[in-house]
Amino acid sequence: YSKRAMAADVVSVASRLGCEQFALVGHDRGALVAFRAGLDHPETVTHLGILDVVPTLDMWNVLQGRSAAVGYHLFLMAQPAGLPETMIANSADAFFGSFLD
C-alpha cells in the first residue's frame, strides 16, 4: 500500500465528502502521504503541513547495523506488493510480537 495509493485514497475520500480542495496536515509517516498528495494533486491540496518526519533518503542512509535490525519491518514493507502481506499473514503473531512486545 504505497504512499501514492494512500494519497489518492485521501483525495478520493475528501471528494466523496464534497471537499474538492482542502488543506492537509500529516504527521510522521502520514507526512509522507500528505507530501505525496501535494505532489500528485496540486489542484486539490491548497496548503500542506508536514510534522515530525525523517526525510526518507536520510532514514535509509542511517538504517545500518543495530538500527537496521530493529527496523527490519521497514525494509520488509518496502518489498514488492504482496510479499510483505503474505509473509505477515503466515506468521502474524510472531511478526507483530517481535517488535510490539
DRENTORKOL-3810 file (N, C-alpha, C; in nm, 4 decimals):
REM DRENTORKOL-3810
@n.u->0.0875; n.v->-0.1168; n.w->0.0000; ca.u->0.0000; ca.v->0.0000; ca.w->0.0000; c.u->0.0906; c.v->0.1211; c.w->0.0000
@n.u->0.1204; n.v->0.1722; n.w->-0.1165; ca.u->0.2177; ca.v->0.2795; ca.w->-0.1324; c.u->0.1655; c.v->0.4140; c.w->-0.0814
@n.u->0.2590; n.v->0.5048; n.w->-0.0585; ca.u->0.2209; ca.v->0.6406; ca.w->-0.0176; c.u->0.1361; c.v->0.7052; c.w->-0.1271
@n.u->0.1686; n.v->0.6780; n.w->-0.2517; ca.u->0.0908; ca.v->0.7321; ca.w->-0.3642; c.u->-0.0530; c.v->0.6803; c.w->-0.3612
@n.u->-0.0704; n.v->0.5511; n.w->-0.3332; ca.u->-0.2054; ca.v->0.4940; ca.w->-0.3253; c.u->-0.2821; c.v->0.5519; c.w->-0.2067
@n.u->-0.2135; n.v->0.5672; n.w->-0.0922; ca.u->-0.2797; ca.v->0.6267; ca.w->0.0247; c.u->-0.3189; c.v->0.7711; c.w->-0.0026
@n.u->-0.2318; n.v->0.8461; n.w->-0.0707; ca.u->-0.2625; ca.v->0.9856; ca.w->-0.1043; c.u->-0.3837; c.v->0.9927; c.w->-0.1962
@n.u->-0.3896; n.v->0.9040; n.w->-0.2925; ca.u->-0.5050; ca.v->0.9003; ca.w->-0.3830; c.u->-0.6327; c.v->0.8680; c.w->-0.3055
@n.u->-0.6219; n.v->0.7791; n.w->-0.2073; ca.u->-0.7387; ca.v->0.7462; ca.w->-0.1246; c.u->-0.7847; c.v->0.8669; c.w->-0.0429
@n.u->-0.6896; n.v->0.9430; n.w->0.0123; ca.u->-0.7242; ca.v->1.0625; ca.w->0.0896; c.u->-0.8012; c.v->1.1609; c.w->0.0014
@n.u->-0.7509; n.v->1.1836; n.w->-0.1181; ca.u->-0.8166; ca.v->1.2767; ca.w->-0.2109; c.u->-0.9540; c.v->1.2237; c.w->-0.2514
@n.u->-0.9640; n.v->1.0942; n.w->-0.2746; ca.u->-1.0916; ca.v->1.0336; ca.w->-0.3125; c.u->-1.1956; c.v->1.0452; c.w->-0.2015
@n.u->-1.1556; n.v->1.0160; n.w->-0.0781; ca.u->-1.2487; ca.v->1.0264; ca.w->0.0350; c.u->-1.2943; c.v->1.1708; c.w->0.0528
@n.u->-1.1994; n.v->1.2633; n.w->0.0453; ca.u->-1.2348; ca.v->1.4056; ca.w->0.0599; c.u->-1.3331; c.v->1.4474; c.w->-0.0490
@n.u->-1.3105; n.v->1.4023; n.w->-0.1703; ca.u->-1.4006; ca.v->1.4351; ca.w->-0.2815; c.u->-1.5406; c.v->1.3802; c.w->-0.2569
@n.u->-1.5475; n.v->1.2576; n.w->-0.2095; ca.u->-1.6785; ca.v->1.1974; ca.w->-0.1807; c.u->-1.7509; c.v->1.2699; c.w->-0.0673
@n.u->-1.6736; n.v->1.3362; n.w->0.0190; ca.u->-1.7329; ca.v->1.4159; ca.w->0.1265; c.u->-1.7637; c.v->1.5583; c.w->0.0820
@n.u->-1.7384; n.v->1.5869; n.w->-0.0460; ca.u->-1.7706; ca.v->1.7172; ca.w->-0.1014; c.u->-1.6584; c.v->1.8196; c.w->-0.0931
@n.u->-1.5388; n.v->1.7776; n.w->-0.0594; ca.u->-1.4235; ca.v->1.8690; ca.w->-0.0494; c.u->-1.3368; c.v->1.8530; c.w->-0.1740
@n.u->-1.3525; n.v->1.9429; n.w->-0.2688; ca.u->-1.2742; ca.v->1.9347; ca.w->-0.3920; c.u->-1.1369; c.v->1.9982; c.w->-0.3755
@n.u->-1.1226; n.v->2.0873; n.w->-0.2767; ca.u->-0.9938; ca.v->2.1464; ca.w->-0.2405; c.u->-0.9854; c.v->2.1498; c.w->-0.0894
@n.u->-0.8664; n.v->2.1273; n.w->-0.0355; ca.u->-0.8516; ca.v->2.1280; ca.w->0.1093; c.u->-0.7060; c.v->2.1427; c.w->0.1494
@n.u->-0.6854; n.v->2.1893; n.w->0.2721; ca.u->-0.5527; ca.v->2.1906; ca.w->0.3332; c.u->-0.5314; c.v->2.0541; c.w->0.3974
@n.u->-0.4081; n.v->2.0096; n.w->0.3998; ca.u->-0.3779; ca.v->1.8763; ca.w->0.4500; c.u->-0.2563; c.v->1.8823; c.w->0.5419
@n.u->-0.2667; n.v->1.8157; n.w->0.6560; ca.u->-0.1564; ca.v->1.8073; ca.w->0.7511; c.u->-0.1261; c.v->1.6598; c.w->0.7748
@n.u->0.0017; n.v->1.6257; n.w->0.7747; ca.u->0.0425; ca.v->1.4884; ca.w->0.8006; c.u->0.1509; c.v->1.4835; c.w->0.9060
@n.u->0.1498; n.v->1.3781; n.w->0.9872; ca.u->0.2481; ca.v->1.3593; ca.w->1.0943; c.u->0.3176; c.v->1.2245; c.w->1.0766
@n.u->0.4488; n.v->1.2213; n.w->1.0946; ca.u->0.5308; ca.v->1.1009; ca.w->1.0855; c.u->0.5116; c.v->1.0374; c.w->0.9481
@n.u->0.4713; n.v->0.9115; n.w->0.9404; ca.u->0.4527; ca.v->0.8512; ca.w->0.8080; c.u->0.3365; c.v->0.9150; c.w->0.7320
@n.u->0.2398; n.v->0.9664; n.w->0.8051; ca.u->0.1305; ca.v->1.0391; ca.w->0.7412; c.u->0.1791; c.v->1.1638; c.w->0.6706
@n.u->0.2911; n.v->1.2189; n.w->0.7166; ca.u->0.3500; ca.v->1.3345; ca.w->0.6498; c.u->0.3967; c.v->1.2968; c.w->0.5095
@n.u->0.4471; n.v->1.1748; n.w->0.4959; ca.u->0.4902; ca.v->1.1286; ca.w->0.3636; c.u->0.3702; c.v->1.1106; c.w->0.2710
@n.u->0.2593; n.v->1.0657; n.w->0.3263; ca.u->0.1356; ca.v->1.0533; ca.w->0.2474; c.u->0.0863; c.v->1.1917; c.w->0.2071
@n.u->0.0859; n.v->1.2847; n.w->0.3004; ca.u->0.0418; ca.v->1.4215; ca.w->0.2712; c.u->0.1317; c.v->1.4853; c.w->0.1660
@n.u->0.2625; n.v->1.4657; n.w->0.1786; ca.u->0.3577; ca.v->1.5201; ca.w->0.0822; c.u->0.3289; c.v->1.4645; c.w->-0.0574
@n.u->0.3052; n.v->1.3334; n.w->-0.0644; ca.u->0.2742; ca.v->1.2698; ca.w->-0.1932; c.u->0.1438; c.v->1.3257; c.w->-0.2504
@n.u->0.0442; n.v->1.3472; n.w->-0.1638; ca.u->-0.0835; ca.v->1.4045; ca.w->-0.2097; c.u->-0.0613; c.v->1.5430; c.w->-0.2673
@n.u->0.0229; n.v->1.6220; n.w->-0.2007; ca.u->0.0526; ca.v->1.7557; ca.w->-0.2514; c.u->0.1222; c.v->1.7526; c.w->-0.3862
@n.u->0.2139; n.v->1.6574; n.w->-0.4034; ca.u->0.2835; ca.v->1.6445; ca.w->-0.5316; c.u->0.1915; c.v->1.5945; c.w->-0.6425
@n.u->0.1106; n.v->1.4945; n.w->-0.6111; ca.u->0.0264; ca.v->1.4317; ca.w->-0.7132; c.u->-0.1040; c.v->1.5054; c.w->-0.7403
@n.u->-0.1497; n.v->1.5878; n.w->-0.6446; ca.u->-0.2802; ca.v->1.6532; ca.w->-0.6568; c.u->-0.2714; c.v->1.8015; c.w->-0.6200
@n.u->-0.1858; n.v->1.8774; n.w->-0.6899; ca.u->-0.1669; ca.v->2.0185; ca.w->-0.6534; c.u->-0.2925; c.v->2.1037; c.w->-0.6736
@n.u->-0.3824; n.v->2.0583; n.w->-0.7569; ca.u->-0.5074; ca.v->2.1316; ca.w->-0.7779; c.u->-0.6060; c.v->2.1086; c.w->-0.6632
@n.u->-0.5825; n.v->2.0083; n.w->-0.5839; ca.u->-0.6712; ca.v->1.9710; ca.w->-0.4738; c.u->-0.6172; c.v->2.0157; c.w->-0.3386
@n.u->-0.4887; n.v->1.9914; n.w->-0.3141; ca.u->-0.4263; ca.v->2.0252; ca.w->-0.1862; c.u->-0.3781; c.v->2.1707; c.w->-0.1932
@n.u->-0.4484; n.v->2.2575; n.w->-0.1226; ca.u->-0.4195; ca.v->2.4014; ca.w->-0.1298; c.u->-0.3082; c.v->2.4444; c.w->-0.0352
@n.u->-0.2966; n.v->2.3790; n.w->0.0783; ca.u->-0.1939; ca.v->2.4074; ca.w->0.1778; c.u->-0.1480; c.v->2.2747; c.w->0.2365
@n.u->-0.0211; n.v->2.2704; n.w->0.2775; ca.u->0.0341; ca.v->2.1442; ca.w->0.3253; c.u->0.1150; c.v->2.1670; c.w->0.4518
@n.u->0.0844; n.v->2.0888; n.w->0.5548; ca.u->0.1611; ca.v->2.0914; ca.w->0.6798; c.u->0.2277; c.v->1.9571; c.w->0.7001
@n.u->0.3580; n.v->1.9601; n.w->0.7226; ca.u->0.4357; ca.v->1.8386; ca.w->0.7414; c.u->0.4974; c.v->1.8443; c.w->0.8812
@n.u->0.4670; n.v->1.7453; n.w->0.9654; ca.u->0.5136; ca.v->1.7463; ca.w->1.1045; c.u->0.5925; c.v->1.6204; c.w->1.1386
@n.u->0.7053; n.v->1.6383; n.w->1.2043; ca.u->0.7825; ca.v->1.5289; ca.w->1.2647; c.u->0.8011; c.v->1.4093; c.w->1.1723
@n.u->0.8754; n.v->1.4292; n.w->1.0665; ca.u->0.9056; ca.v->1.3188; ca.w->0.9761; c.u->1.0539; c.v->1.3225; c.w->0.9410
@n.u->1.1143; n.v->1.2055; n.w->0.9379; ca.u->1.2529; ca.v->1.1946; ca.w->0.8946; c.u->1.2522; c.v->1.1819; c.w->0.7429
@n.u->1.3276; n.v->1.2657; n.w->0.6728; ca.u->1.3330; ca.v->1.2536; ca.w->0.5259; c.u->1.3717; c.v->1.1111; c.w->0.4853
@n.u->1.3027; n.v->1.0581; n.w->0.3899; ca.u->1.3179; ca.v->0.9181; ca.w->0.3510; c.u->1.4619; c.v->0.8806; c.w->0.3175
@n.u->1.5290; n.v->0.9596; n.w->0.2348; ca.u->1.6668; ca.v->0.9241; ca.w->0.1966; c.u->1.7595; c.v->0.9247; c.w->0.3174
@n.u->1.7394; n.v->1.0192; n.w->0.4088; ca.u->1.8208; ca.v->1.0215; ca.w->0.5302; c.u->1.7956; c.v->0.8964; c.w->0.6141
@n.u->1.6692; n.v->0.8571; n.w->0.6231; ca.u->1.6350; ca.v->0.7390; ca.w->0.7020; c.u->1.7030; c.v->0.6151; c.w->0.6451
@n.u->1.6940; n.v->0.5951; n.w->0.5128; ca.u->1.7547; ca.v->0.4766; ca.w->0.4527; c.u->1.9061; c.v->0.4793; c.w->0.4690
@n.u->1.9680; n.v->0.5983; n.w->0.4673; ca.u->2.1128; ca.v->0.6090; ca.w->0.4805; c.u->2.1628; c.v->0.5732; c.w->0.6208
@n.u->2.0826; n.v->0.5949; n.w->0.7251; ca.u->2.1280; ca.v->0.5674; ca.w->0.8613; c.u->2.0827; c.v->0.4321; c.w->0.9146
@n.u->1.9932; n.v->0.3653; n.w->0.8447; ca.u->1.9473; ca.v->0.2345; ca.w->0.8922; c.u->2.0495; c.v->0.1273; c.w->0.8558
@n.u->2.1464; n.v->0.1137; n.w->0.9443; ca.u->2.2512; ca.v->0.0141; ca.w->0.9275; c.u->2.2772; c.v->-0.0498; c.w->1.0635
@n.u->2.3372; n.v->-0.1669; n.w->1.0622; ca.u->2.3733; ca.v->-0.2327; ca.w->1.1874; c.u->2.2540; c.v->-0.2532; c.w->1.2794
@n.u->2.2700; n.v->-0.2124; n.w->1.4056; ca.u->2.1669; ca.v->-0.2346; ca.w->1.5091; c.u->2.0354; c.v->-0.1665; c.w->1.4735
@n.u->2.0419; n.v->-0.0435; n.w->1.4237; ca.u->1.9164; ca.v->0.0268; ca.w->1.3906; c.u->1.8429; c.v->-0.0431; c.w->1.2769
@n.u->1.9160; n.v->-0.1021; n.w->1.1834; ca.u->1.8513; ca.v->-0.1767; ca.w->1.0754; c.u->1.7875; c.v->-0.3045; c.w->1.1290
@n.u->1.8551; n.v->-0.3691; n.w->1.2241; ca.u->1.8000; ca.v->-0.4915; ca.w->1.2833; c.u->1.6701; c.v->-0.4611; c.w->1.3571
@n.u->1.6654; n.v->-0.3478; n.w->1.4250; ca.u->1.5450; ca.v->-0.3094; ca.w->1.4986; c.u->1.4342; c.v->-0.2655; c.w->1.4013
@n.u->1.4723; n.v->-0.2063; n.w->1.2900; ca.u->1.3732; ca.v->-0.1552; ca.w->1.1938; c.u->1.3543; c.v->-0.2450; c.w->1.0728
@n.u->1.3795; n.v->-0.3746; n.w->1.0903; ca.u->1.3708; ca.v->-0.4668; ca.w->0.9757; c.u->1.2345; c.v->-0.4619; c.w->0.9059
@n.u->1.1297; n.v->-0.4341; n.w->0.9845; ca.u->0.9953; ca.v->-0.4335; ca.w->0.9263; c.u->0.9816; c.v->-0.3230; c.w->0.8216
@n.u->1.0597; n.v->-0.2151; n.w->0.8334; ca.u->1.0551; ca.v->-0.1090; ca.w->0.7322; c.u->1.1071; c.v->-0.1603; c.w->0.5986
@n.u->1.2138; n.v->-0.2423; n.w->0.6040; ca.u->1.2676; ca.v->-0.2998; ca.w->0.4817; c.u->1.1707; c.v->-0.4020; c.w->0.4228
@n.u->1.1058; n.v->-0.4777; n.w->0.5088; ca.u->1.0077; ca.v->-0.5752; ca.w->0.4618; c.u->0.8944; c.v->-0.5038; c.w->0.3883
@n.u->0.8459; n.v->-0.3952; n.w->0.4450; ca.u->0.7335; ca.v->-0.3234; ca.w->0.3844; c.u->0.7704; c.v->-0.2579; c.w->0.2514
@n.u->0.9003; n.v->-0.2419; n.w->0.2255; ca.u->0.9454; ca.v->-0.1808; ca.w->0.1008; c.u->0.9587; c.v->-0.2833; c.w->-0.0127
@n.u->0.9283; n.v->-0.4092; n.w->0.0149; ca.u->0.9381; ca.v->-0.5136; ca.w->-0.0870; c.u->0.8187; c.v->-0.5058; c.w->-0.1825
@n.u->0.8260; n.v->-0.5766; n.w->-0.2953; ca.u->0.7162; ca.v->-0.5728; ca.w->-0.3925; c.u->0.5811; c.v->-0.6066; c.w->-0.3301
@n.u->0.4782; n.v->-0.5423; n.w->-0.3802; ca.u->0.3416; ca.v->-0.5613; ca.w->-0.3299; c.u->0.3058; c.v->-0.7090; c.w->-0.3236
@n.u->0.2460; n.v->-0.7471; n.w->-0.2140; ca.u->0.2009; ca.v->-0.8840; ca.w->-0.1940; c.u->0.2966; c.v->-0.9672; c.w->-0.1097
@n.u->0.4259; n.v->-0.9463; n.w->-0.1255; ca.u->0.5235; ca.v->-1.0248; ca.w->-0.0493; c.u->0.5142; c.v->-0.9964; c.w->0.1006
@n.u->0.5197; n.v->-0.8692; n.w->0.1445; ca.u->0.5093; ca.v->-0.8452; ca.w->0.2889; c.u->0.3775; c.v->-0.8977; c.w->0.3473
@n.u->0.2692; n.v->-0.8757; n.w->0.2759; ca.u->0.1380; ca.v->-0.9191; ca.w->0.3250; c.u->0.1328; c.v->-1.0702; c.w->0.3410
@n.u->0.1875; n.v->-1.1429; n.w->0.2446; ca.u->0.1888; ca.v->-1.2891; ca.w->0.2513; c.u->0.2729; c.v->-1.3375; c.w->0.3690
@n.u->0.3901; n.v->-1.2786; n.w->0.3847; ca.u->0.4791; ca.v->-1.3198; ca.w->0.4932; c.u->0.4177; c.v->-1.2897; c.w->0.6300
@n.u->0.3583; n.v->-1.1721; n.w->0.6428; ca.u->0.2971; ca.v->-1.1349; ca.w->0.7705; c.u->0.1746; c.v->-1.2213; c.w->0.7992
@n.u->0.0924; n.v->-1.2448; n.w->0.6976; ca.u->-0.0287; ca.v->-1.3247; ca.w->0.7168; c.u->0.0043; c.v->-1.4670; c.w->0.7614
@n.u->0.1180; n.v->-1.5180; n.w->0.7156; ca.u->0.1560; ca.v->-1.6549; ca.w->0.7508; c.u->0.2135; c.v->-1.6676; c.w->0.8909
@n.u->0.2493; n.v->-1.5548; n.w->0.9527; ca.u->0.3039; ca.v->-1.5610; ca.w->1.0888; c.u->0.2788; c.v->-1.4286; c.w->1.1612
@n.u->0.1556; n.v->-1.3829; n.w->1.1591; ca.u->0.1207; ca.v->-1.2517; ca.w->1.2148; c.u->0.1578; c.v->-1.2385; c.w->1.3621
@n.u->0.1301; n.v->-1.3398; n.w->1.4422; ca.u->0.1619; ca.v->-1.3311; ca.w->1.5850; c.u->0.3126; c.v->-1.3140; c.w->1.6075
@n.u->0.3921; n.v->-1.3917; n.w->1.5364; ca.u->0.5377; ca.v->-1.3815; ca.w->1.5504; c.u->0.5872; c.v->-1.2479; c.w->1.4973
@n.u->0.5348; n.v->-1.2037; n.w->1.3842; ca.u->0.5785; ca.v->-1.0771; ca.w->1.3250; c.u->0.5511; c.v->-0.9608; c.w->1.4185
@n.u->0.4255; n.v->-0.9438; n.w->1.4587; ca.u->0.3908; ca.v->-0.8294; ca.w->1.5435; c.u->0.4505; c.v->-0.8435; c.w->1.6833
@n.u->0.4592; n.v->-0.9645; n.w->1.7330; ca.u->0.5180; ca.v->-0.9861; ca.w->1.8647; c.u->0.6662; c.v->-0.9540; c.w->1.8699
@n.u->0.7334; n.v->-0.9600; n.w->1.7558; ca.u->0.8781; ca.v->-0.9369; ca.w->1.7530; c.u->0.9143; c.v->-0.7913; c.w->1.7784
@n.u->0.8265; n.v->-0.6968; n.w->1.7491; ca.u->0.8625; ca.v->-0.5574; ca.w->1.7733; c.u->0.7567; c.v->-0.4787; c.w->1.8515
@n.u->0.6461; n.v->-0.5410; n.w->1.8826; ca.u->0.5442; ca.v->-0.4727; ca.w->1.9636; c.u->0.5442; c.v->-0.5221; c.w->2.1074
@n.u->0.6333; n.v->-0.6148; n.w->2.1370; ca.u->0.6400; ca.v->-0.6733; ca.w->2.2702; c.u->0.6900; c.v->-0.5729; c.w->2.3729
END
